[in-house]
Amino acid sequence: MRAVLPPETAPPETACADADVTGSLRAELSTLTARVSDVLAAAHAAGRLVEDSYGDMIRAIPPDALRAVRAATDAAGHQGPARGLQELDRLVQVLDNMARFMAVLAEAIPGELLVETAAARQEILLRDLARALLDPPGEAWPTQPRAAASTGGDEDLCIF
């Protein structure tokens, strides 16, 4: 984050980020932090769905096939599905912990503190994420993966 701006330059109450005549984009730090928490919580929920799906698939694989997969991953120098699921579980837990941490921080940040968001906005490549974090009033970040029938946008890759 860059600089915290004084309250006299506060954006309208309806917006998280607001551009002034100089092109500066400011947002209430508490609101932005709360939105980051919401996005992390949604990512945690999506991660749990992925984790559960892969766990169910692996449990359904016959033991002989799992041994063959283990031998193939060992020969290829990869960690294998069990280690991958363990890392996925850790990632999901990190997302949950960070969401909770950011939510508590958001409540502790005075509402009049503003932060310049123009440079940070340039780092967000996902349009939906940028909207959820910075656009008034802030779209909710989807907690469920897109439907399988989704064709996606120009920048989206739909495999299934």
Helices and strands as residue ranges (DSSP letters): E 4-5, G 7-9, E 17-19, E 25-28, H 29-60, H 63-76, H 81-108, E 114-116, H 118-122, H 127-134
